[in-house]
Structures are given as structure tokens and as C-alpha cells.
């Protein structure tokens, strides 16, 4: 089990951050997306290297423009 934005869910073995983001409907090329795993921001260049593991707490944040 993992937690994504506060919601617990199952995950497939071998799931990486790009696949998880795709499942969440996040466009990988979109700007203003940040991902933290267990409280540590994962640089976009390392998303593909980061496998998802049992117990991970993942936060996906999209910056919104406003005024």
C-alpha cells in the first residue's frame, strides 16, 4: 500500500513515478508539477529512476497561476 495525496491505494510491482503520474492523469510534460516521496522532493530528471515502494507517501502538487 502507498499513500498518494493523502489517499491510500494499492500499487503494482515495478511501478515508477511516471507511471503513477500517468495513472493520476498528470501530463508528464506539463510545467508546474512537483512530486515528493516521503517528504523529499524528487527532481523531474529522476522521476523515471524512482520506483514506488510499499509504505511510500507521495504528494503530487500542481502549481496554479492566480492573482
Secondary structure, DSSP 8 states (H G I E B T S, - for coil): -EEETTEEE---TT-BHHHHHHHTT--TT-SSEEEEETTEE--GGGGGG-B--TT-EEEEEE-----
